[in-house]
Amino acid sequence: MAGVFYGVGVGPGDPKLLTLKAVEIIQSVDVLICPEGKKDKGSVALEIIKDYMKSDTELLKLTFPMVYKEGKLKEEWQRNIEIIYEKLQEKKKVAFITLGDPMLYSTYLYIFPEIQKRGVKVETIPGIPSFCAVASKSNIPLAKGEENLMVYPLRKNGDGVDKLMDQFDNLVIMKPSNQVQQLAKILKKRNLENHFVLVTKCGTDEEELIQEIYKLEQGVPYLSTMLIKRRKIYE
Protein backbone atom coordinates (compact mmCIF):
# COMPACT_ATOMS: atom_id res chain seq x y z
CA MET A 1 0.00 0.00 0.00
CA ALA A 2 1.46 3.34 -1.10
CA GLY A 3 1.46 6.54 0.92
CA VAL A 4 -0.77 9.59 0.38
CA PHE A 5 -0.11 12.40 -2.11
CA TYR A 6 -1.27 15.90 -1.19
CA GLY A 7 -1.49 18.99 -3.36
CA VAL A 8 -1.30 22.00 -1.07
CA GLY A 9 -2.22 25.52 -2.15
CA VAL A 10 -0.17 28.05 -0.18
CA GLY A 11 -1.96 31.19 -1.35
CA PRO A 12 -0.62 34.32 -3.06
CA GLY A 13 2.35 35.23 -0.88
CA ASP A 14 1.45 36.13 2.70
CA PRO A 15 2.16 33.21 5.09
CA LYS A 16 -0.77 34.38 7.22
CA LEU A 17 -3.12 33.57 4.34
CA LEU A 18 -2.31 29.86 4.57
CA THR A 19 -5.37 27.85 5.56
CA LEU A 20 -5.38 25.88 8.80
CA LYS A 21 -5.76 22.72 6.70
CA ALA A 22 -2.68 23.59 4.65
CA VAL A 23 -0.60 24.07 7.81
CA GLU A 24 -1.94 20.81 9.24
CA ILE A 25 -0.87 18.87 6.13
CA ILE A 26 2.52 20.61 5.86
CA GLN A 27 3.28 19.63 9.46
CA SER A 28 2.09 16.03 9.08
CA VAL A 29 3.85 14.85 5.91
CA ASP A 30 7.14 12.99 5.64
CA VAL A 31 8.24 14.59 2.36
CA LEU A 32 7.63 18.09 1.00
CA ILE A 33 7.96 18.54 -2.77
CA CYS A 34 9.07 22.03 -3.75
CA PRO A 35 8.79 22.73 -7.51
CA GLU A 36 11.28 25.16 -9.09
CA GLY A 37 11.28 26.69 -12.57
CA LYS A 38 15.07 26.54 -12.63
CA LYS A 39 17.40 24.44 -10.50
CA ASP A 40 18.42 26.13 -7.24
CA LYS A 41 16.67 29.39 -8.21
CA GLY A 42 14.50 29.37 -5.11
CA SER A 43 10.78 29.06 -4.59
CA VAL A 44 8.22 31.65 -3.46
CA ALA A 45 5.95 28.81 -2.31
CA LEU A 46 8.71 27.49 -0.04
CA GLU A 47 9.32 30.95 1.43
CA ILE A 48 5.64 31.12 2.35
CA ILE A 49 5.55 27.84 4.27
CA LYS A 50 9.10 27.47 5.59
CA ASP A 51 8.26 28.63 9.14
CA TYR A 52 5.52 26.01 9.39
CA MET A 53 7.67 23.05 8.36
CA LYS A 54 8.87 20.51 10.89
CA SER A 55 12.64 20.22 11.18
CA ASP A 56 12.62 16.52 10.32
CA THR A 57 10.52 16.84 7.14
CA GLU A 58 12.41 15.79 4.03
CA LEU A 59 12.55 18.68 1.54
CA LEU A 60 12.78 17.59 -2.07
CA LYS A 61 13.33 20.30 -4.69
CA LEU A 62 12.32 19.23 -8.18
CA THR A 63 12.90 21.27 -11.33
CA PHE A 64 9.99 21.78 -13.71
CA PRO A 65 11.56 23.84 -16.52
CA MET A 66 9.49 26.68 -17.98
CA VAL A 67 10.08 25.65 -21.58
CA TYR A 68 7.62 24.94 -24.36
CA LYS A 69 9.43 22.07 -26.09
CA GLU A 70 6.93 19.26 -25.55
CA GLY A 71 9.49 16.46 -25.66
CA LYS A 72 11.75 18.15 -23.12
CA LEU A 73 8.83 18.89 -20.80
CA LYS A 74 7.52 15.32 -20.86
CA GLU A 75 10.97 13.92 -20.19
CA GLU A 76 11.67 16.16 -17.20
CA TRP A 77 8.19 15.85 -15.72
CA GLN A 78 8.11 12.08 -16.08
CA ARG A 79 11.42 11.86 -14.24
CA ASN A 80 9.94 13.92 -11.40
CA ILE A 81 6.80 11.79 -11.29
CA GLU A 82 8.95 8.67 -10.85
CA ILE A 83 10.87 10.34 -7.99
CA ILE A 84 7.61 11.25 -6.25
CA TYR A 85 6.17 7.79 -6.79
CA GLU A 86 9.27 6.17 -5.27
CA LYS A 87 8.66 8.14 -2.06
CA LEU A 88 5.02 7.10 -2.04
CA GLN A 89 6.01 3.45 -2.50
CA GLU A 90 7.90 3.81 0.77
CA LYS A 91 4.46 4.45 2.36
CA LYS A 92 5.31 8.08 3.02
CA LYS A 93 2.97 11.03 3.07
CA VAL A 94 4.10 13.44 0.36
CA ALA A 95 2.92 17.04 -0.15
CA PHE A 96 3.40 19.07 -3.33
CA ILE A 97 3.20 22.81 -2.62
CA THR A 98 1.96 25.32 -5.16
CA LEU A 99 1.27 29.07 -5.22
CA GLY A 100 -2.35 30.13 -5.12
CA ASP A 101 -4.76 27.24 -5.61
CA PRO A 102 -3.56 23.83 -6.87
CA MET A 103 -6.49 23.51 -9.29
CA LEU A 104 -5.77 26.75 -11.14
CA TYR A 105 -2.92 26.88 -13.71
CA SER A 106 -0.49 24.96 -11.50
CA THR A 107 2.20 22.37 -12.18
CA TYR A 108 0.36 20.06 -9.78
CA LEU A 109 -2.42 19.62 -12.37
CA TYR A 110 -0.04 17.64 -14.58
CA ILE A 111 1.38 15.56 -11.74
CA PHE A 112 -1.51 14.27 -9.66
CA PRO A 113 -3.41 12.44 -12.47
CA GLU A 114 -0.32 10.34 -13.20
CA ILE A 115 0.09 9.55 -9.51
CA GLN A 116 -3.62 8.77 -9.14
CA LYS A 117 -3.52 6.35 -12.09
CA ARG A 118 -1.11 4.23 -10.07
CA GLY A 119 -3.64 3.67 -7.32
CA VAL A 120 -2.27 6.28 -4.90
CA LYS A 121 -4.71 8.22 -2.72
CA VAL A 122 -4.65 11.91 -3.69
CA GLU A 123 -5.99 14.78 -1.59
CA THR A 124 -5.99 18.39 -2.76
CA ILE A 125 -5.98 21.31 -0.30
CA PRO A 126 -7.30 24.57 -1.80
CA GLY A 127 -5.50 27.88 -1.44
CA ILE A 128 -6.40 31.53 -1.97
CA PRO A 129 -5.91 32.48 -5.66
CA SER A 130 -3.89 35.60 -6.42
CA PHE A 131 -6.82 37.44 -7.99
CA CYS A 132 -8.92 37.06 -4.82
CA ALA A 133 -6.03 38.55 -2.85
CA VAL A 134 -5.69 41.40 -5.38
CA ALA A 135 -9.39 42.25 -5.06
CA SER A 136 -9.14 42.25 -1.27
CA LYS A 137 -5.91 44.24 -1.23
CA SER A 138 -7.36 46.95 -3.46
CA ASN A 139 -10.90 46.78 -2.00
CA ILE A 140 -12.26 46.34 -5.52
CA PRO A 141 -14.94 43.62 -6.00
CA LEU A 142 -14.24 40.93 -8.58
CA ALA A 143 -17.90 40.91 -9.62
CA LYS A 144 -21.26 41.87 -8.15
CA GLY A 145 -24.94 41.53 -8.97
CA GLU A 146 -25.47 40.31 -12.52
CA GLU A 147 -21.89 41.00 -13.65
CA ASN A 148 -19.82 38.23 -15.21
CA LEU A 149 -16.14 37.44 -14.69
CA MET A 150 -13.45 35.97 -16.91
CA VAL A 151 -10.08 34.61 -15.76
CA TYR A 152 -7.62 34.75 -18.65
CA PRO A 153 -3.98 33.57 -18.66
CA LEU A 154 -2.10 35.96 -20.94
CA ARG A 155 0.22 34.17 -23.34
CA LYS A 156 2.89 35.61 -25.60
CA ASN A 157 0.18 36.96 -27.90
CA GLY A 158 -2.10 39.35 -26.04
CA ASP A 159 -4.49 40.09 -28.94
CA GLY A 160 -7.35 38.11 -27.37
CA VAL A 161 -7.71 40.53 -24.46
CA ASP A 162 -9.12 43.27 -26.69
CA LYS A 163 -12.08 41.08 -27.73
CA LEU A 164 -12.67 39.82 -24.20
CA MET A 165 -13.20 43.38 -22.98
CA ASP A 166 -16.33 43.51 -25.16
CA GLN A 167 -17.71 40.28 -23.69
CA PHE A 168 -17.06 40.52 -19.94
CA ASP A 169 -17.81 43.02 -17.19
CA ASN A 170 -14.75 41.97 -15.22
CA LEU A 171 -11.53 40.49 -16.53
CA VAL A 172 -8.76 38.90 -14.46
CA ILE A 173 -5.44 38.75 -16.33
CA MET A 174 -3.06 36.09 -15.08
CA LYS A 175 0.62 36.42 -16.04
CA PRO A 176 0.21 39.96 -17.46
CA SER A 177 3.99 40.47 -17.55
CA ASN A 178 4.05 38.53 -20.85
CA GLN A 179 2.49 41.42 -22.76
CA VAL A 180 1.95 44.22 -20.24
CA GLN A 181 2.98 47.00 -22.66
CA GLN A 182 0.43 45.74 -25.16
CA LEU A 183 -2.19 45.70 -22.40
CA ALA A 184 -1.38 49.33 -21.66
CA LYS A 185 -1.93 50.23 -25.34
CA ILE A 186 -5.31 48.46 -25.37
CA LEU A 187 -6.43 50.23 -22.21
CA LYS A 188 -5.42 53.62 -23.59
CA LYS A 189 -7.12 52.94 -26.92
CA ARG A 190 -10.35 52.12 -25.11
CA ASN A 191 -10.03 55.02 -22.63
CA LEU A 192 -9.87 52.56 -19.75
CA GLU A 193 -6.96 54.15 -17.91
CA ASN A 194 -9.11 54.34 -14.74
CA HIS A 195 -10.58 50.85 -15.07
CA PHE A 196 -7.74 48.58 -13.92
CA VAL A 197 -5.63 47.61 -10.96
CA LEU A 198 -2.51 45.44 -10.94
CA VAL A 199 -0.72 44.02 -7.92
CA THR A 200 2.82 42.68 -8.09
CA LYS A 201 4.23 40.11 -5.63
CA CYS A 202 1.00 40.16 -3.63
CA GLY A 203 1.40 39.47 0.08
CA THR A 204 5.19 39.87 0.13
CA ASP A 205 7.43 42.69 1.36
CA GLU A 206 7.87 43.75 -2.28
CA GLU A 207 4.17 44.07 -3.00
CA GLU A 208 3.09 47.03 -5.14
CA LEU A 209 -0.39 48.15 -6.16
CA ILE A 210 -0.36 49.79 -9.60
CA GLN A 211 -3.11 51.95 -11.10
CA GLU A 212 -1.00 54.12 -13.41
CA ILE A 213 -0.65 53.33 -17.11
CA TYR A 214 2.93 54.60 -17.28
CA LYS A 215 4.01 51.97 -14.75
CA LEU A 216 2.56 49.25 -16.96
CA GLU A 217 4.56 50.63 -19.87
CA GLN A 218 7.74 50.22 -17.81
CA GLY A 219 7.07 46.49 -17.32
CA VAL A 220 6.04 44.44 -14.29
CA PRO A 221 7.42 41.33 -12.53
CA TYR A 222 6.30 37.82 -13.43
CA LEU A 223 4.36 37.47 -10.17
CA SER A 224 1.64 39.97 -11.08
CA THR A 225 -2.13 39.81 -11.43
CA MET A 226 -4.39 42.36 -13.09
CA LEU A 227 -8.09 43.19 -12.78
CA ILE A 228 -9.84 45.16 -15.54
CA LYS A 229 -13.42 46.35 -15.03
CA ARG A 230 -15.96 47.75 -17.46
CA ARG A 231 -17.04 50.19 -14.73
CA LYS A 232 -14.63 52.94 -13.75
CA ILE A 233 -12.65 51.99 -10.63
CA TYR A 234 -11.47 55.42 -9.56
CA GLU A 235 -11.56 59.04 -10.70
NUZA-981337 format. One record per residue (C-alpha): residue number from 1; residue in three letters; y, x, z. Coordinates in steps of 0.05 Angstrom, whole numbers, plus 32768, in hexadecimal, padded with zeros to 4 digits. Last residue first. Layout:
BEGIN
   vexro   tise      Y      X      Z
     NUM    ALA      Y      X      Z
...
END
This chain:
BEGIN
   vexro   tise      Y      X      Z
     235    GLU   849D   7F19   7F2A
     234    TYR   8454   7F1B   7F41
     233    ILE   8410   7F03   7F2B
     232    LYS   8423   7EDB   7EED
     231    ARG   83EC   7EAB   7ED9
     230    ARG   83BB   7EC1   7EA3
     229    LYS   839F   7EF4   7ED3
     228    ILE   8387   7F3B   7EC9
     227    LEU   8360   7F5E   7F00
     226    MET   834F   7FA8   7EFA
     225    THR   831C   7FD5   7F1B
     224    SER   831F   8021   7F22
     223    LEU   82ED   8057   7F35
     222    TYR   82F4   807E   7EF3
     221    PRO   833B   8094   7F05
     220    VAL   8379   8079   7EE2
     219    GLY   83A2   808D   7EA6
     218    GLN   83EC   809B   7E9C
     217    GLU   83F5   805B   7E73
     216    LEU   83D9   8033   7EAD
     215    LYS   840F   8050   7ED9
     214    TYR   8444   803B   7EA6
     213    ILE   842B   7FF3   7EAA
     212    GLU   843A   7FEC   7EF4
     211    GLN   840F   7FC2   7F22
     210    ILE   83E4   7FF9   7F40
     209    LEU   83C3   7FF8   7F85
     208    GLU   83AD   803E   7F99
     207    GLU   8371   8053   7FC4
     206    GLU   836B   809D   7FD2
     205    ASP   8356   8095   801B
     204    THR   831D   8068   8003
     203    GLY   8315   801C   8002
     202    CYS   8323   8014   7FB7
     201    LYS   8322   8055   7F8F
     200    THR   8356   8038   7F5E
     199    VAL   8370   7FF2   7F62
     198    LEU   838D   7FCE   7F25
     197    VAL   83B8   7F8F   7F25
     196    PHE   83CC   7F65   7EEA
     195    HIS   83F9   7F2C   7ED3
     194    ASN   843F   7F4A   7ED9
     193    GLU   843B   7F75   7E9A
     192    LEU   841B   7F3B   7E75
     191    ASN   844C   7F37   7E3B
     190    ARG   8412   7F31   7E0A
     189    LYS   8423   7F72   7DE6
     188    LYS   8430   7F94   7E28
     187    LEU   83ED   7F7F   7E44
     186    ILE   83C9   7F96   7E05
     185    LYS   83ED   7FD9   7E05
     184    ALA   83DB   7FE4   7E4F
     183    LEU   8392   7FD4   7E40
     182    GLN   8393   8009   7E09
     181    GLN   83AC   803C   7E3B
     180    VAL   8374   8027   7E6B
     179    GLN   833C   8032   7E39
     178    ASN   8303   8051   7E5F
     177    SER   8329   8050   7EA1
     176    PRO   831F   8004   7EA3
     175    LYS   82D8   800C   7EBF
     174    MET   82D2   7FC3   7ED2
     173    ILE   8307   7F93   7EB9
     172    VAL   830A   7F51   7EDF
     171    LEU   832A   7F19   7EB5
     170    ASN   8347   7ED9   7ED0
     169    ASP   835C   7E9C   7EA8
     168    PHE   832A   7EAB   7E71
     167    GLN   8326   7E9E   7E26
     166    ASP   8366   7EB9   7E09
     165    MET   8364   7EF8   7E34
     164    LEU   831C   7F03   7E1C
     163    LYS   8336   7F0E   7DD5
     162    ASP   8361   7F4A   7DEA
     161    VAL   832B   7F66   7E17
     160    GLY   82FA   7F6D   7DDD
     159    ASP   8322   7FA6   7DBD
     158    GLY   8313   7FD6   7DF7
     157    ASN   82E3   8004   7DD2
     156    LYS   82C8   803A   7E00
     155    ARG   82AB   8004   7E2D
     154    LEU   82CF   7FD6   7E5D
     153    PRO   829F   7FB0   7E8B
     152    TYR   82B7   7F68   7E8B
     151    VAL   82B4   7F36   7EC5
     150    MET   82CF   7EF3   7EAE
     149    LEU   82ED   7EBD   7EDA
     148    ASN   82FD   7E74   7ED0
     147    GLU   8334   7E4A   7EEF
     146    GLU   8326   7E03   7F06
     145    GLY   833F   7E0D   7F4D
     144    LYS   8345   7E57   7F5D
     143    ALA   8332   7E9A   7F40
     142    LEU   8333   7EE3   7F54
     141    PRO   8368   7ED5   7F88
     140    ILE   839F   7F0B   7F92
     139    ASN   83A8   7F26   7FD8
     138    SER   83AB   7F6D   7FBB
     137    LYS   8375   7F8A   7FE7
     136    SER   834D   7F49   7FE7
     135    ALA   834D   7F44   7F9B
     134    VAL   833C   7F8E   7F94
     133    ALA   8303   7F87   7FC7
     132    CYS   82E5   7F4E   7FA0
     131    PHE   82ED   7F78   7F60
     130    SER   82C8   7FB2   7F80
     129    PRO   828A   7F8A   7F8F
     128    ILE   8277   7F80   7FD9
     127    GLY   822E   7F92   7FE3
     126    PRO   81EB   7F6E   7FDC
     125    ILE   81AA   7F88   7FFA
     124    THR   8170   7F88   7FC9
     123    GLU   8128   7F88   7FE0
     122    VAL   80EE   7FA3   7FB6
     121    LYS   80A4   7FA2   7FCA
     120    VAL   807E   7FD3   7F9E
     119    GLY   8049   7FB7   7F6E
     118    ARG   8055   7FEA   7F37
     117    LYS   807F   7FBA   7F0E
     116    GLN   80AF   7FB8   7F49
     115    ILE   80BF   8002   7F42
     114    GLU   80CF   7FFA   7EF8
     113    PRO   80F9   7FBC   7F07
     112    PHE   811D   7FE2   7F3F
     111    ILE   8137   801C   7F15
     110    TYR   8161   7FFF   7EDC
     109    LEU   8188   7FD0   7F09
     108    TYR   8191   8007   7F3C
     107    THR   81BF   802C   7F0C
     106    SER   81F3   7FF6   7F1A
     105    TYR   821A   7FC6   7EEE
     104    LEU   8217   7F8D   7F21
     103    MET   81D6   7F7E   7F46
     102    PRO   81DD   7FB9   7F77
     101    ASP   8221   7FA1   7F90
     100    GLY   825B   7FD1   7F9A
      99    LEU   8245   8019   7F98
      98    THR   81FA   8027   7F99
      97    ILE   81C8   8040   7FCC
      96    PHE   817D   8044   7FBD
      95    ALA   8155   803A   7FFD
      94    VAL   810D   8052   8007
      93    LYS   80DD   803B   803D
      92    LYS   80A2   806A   803C
      91    LYS   8059   8059   802F
      90    GLU   804C   809E   800F
      89    GLN   8045   8078   7FCE
      88    LEU   808E   8064   7FD7
      87    LYS   80A3   80AD   7FD7
      86    GLU   807B   80B9   7F97
      85    TYR   809C   807B   7F78
      84    ILE   80E1   8098   7F83
      83    ILE   80CF   80D9   7F60
      82    GLU   80AD   80B3   7F27
      81    ILE   80EC   8088   7F1E
      80    ASN   8116   80C7   7F1C
      79    ARG   80ED   80E4   7EE3
      78    GLN   80F2   80A2   7EBE
      77    TRP   813D   80A4   7EC6
      76    GLU   8143   80E9   7EA8
      75    GLU   8116   80DB   7E6C
      74    LYS   8132   8096   7E5F
      73    LEU   817A   80B1   7E60
      72    LYS   816B   80EB   7E32
      71    GLY   8149   80BE   7DFF
      70    GLU   8181   808B   7E01
      69    LYS   81B9   80BD   7DF6
      68    TYR   81F3   8098   7E19
      67    VAL   8201   80CA   7E50
      66    MET   8216   80BE   7E98
      65    PRO   81DD   80E7   7EB6
      64    PHE   81B4   80C8   7EEE
      63    THR   81A9   8102   7F1D
      62    LEU   8181   80F6   7F5C
      61    LYS   8196   810B   7FA2
      60    LEU   8160   8100   7FD7
      59    LEU   8176   80FB   801F
      58    GLU   813C   80F8   8051
      57    THR   8151   80D2   808F
      56    ASP   814A   80FC   80CE
      55    SER   8194   80FD   80E0
      54    LYS   819A   80B1   80DA
      53    MET   81CD   8099   80A7
      52    TYR   8208   806E   80BC
      51    ASP   823D   80A5   80B7
      50    LYS   8225   80B6   8070
      49    ILE   822D   806F   8055
      48    ILE   826E   8071   802F
      47    GLU   826B   80BA   801D
      46    LEU   8226   80AE   7FFF
      45    ALA   8240   8077   7FD2
      44    VAL   8279   80A4   7FBB
      43    SER   8245   80D8   7FA4
      42    GLY   824B   8122   7F9A
      41    LYS   824C   814D   7F5C
      40    ASP   820B   8170   7F6F
      39    LYS   81E9   815C   7F2E
      38    LYS   8213   812D   7F03
      37    GLY   8216   80E2   7F05
      36    GLU   81F7   80E2   7F4A
      35    PRO   81C7   80B0   7F6A
      34    CYS   81B9   80B5   7FB5
      33    ILE   8173   809F   7FC9
      32    LEU   816A   8099   8014
      31    VAL   8124   80A5   802F
      30    ASP   8104   808F   8071
      29    VAL   8129   804D   8076
      28    SER   8141   802A   80B6
      27    GLN   8189   8042   80BD
      26    ILE   819C   8032   8075
      25    ILE   8179   7FEF   807B
      24    GLU   81A0   7FD9   80B9
      23    VAL   81E1   7FF4   809C
      22    ALA   81D8   7FCA   805D
      21    LYS   81C6   7F8D   8086
      20    LEU   8206   7F94   80B0
      19    THR   822D   7F95   806F
      18    LEU   8255   7FD2   805B
      17    LEU   829F   7FC2   8057
      16    LYS   82B0   7FF1   8090
      15    PRO   8298   802B   8066
      14    ASP   82D3   801D   8036
      13    GLY   82C1   802F   7FEE
      12    PRO   82AE   7FF4   7FC3
      11    GLY   8270   7FD9   7FE5
      10    VAL   8231   7FFD   7FFC
       9    GLY   81FE   7FD4   7FD5
       8    VAL   81B8   7FE6   7FEB
       7    GLY   817C   7FE2   7FBD
       6    TYR   813E   7FE7   7FE8
       5    PHE   80F8   7FFE   7FD6
       4    VAL   80C0   7FF1   8008
       3    GLY   8083   801D   8012
       2    ALA   8043   801D   7FEA
       1    MET   8000   8000   8000
END
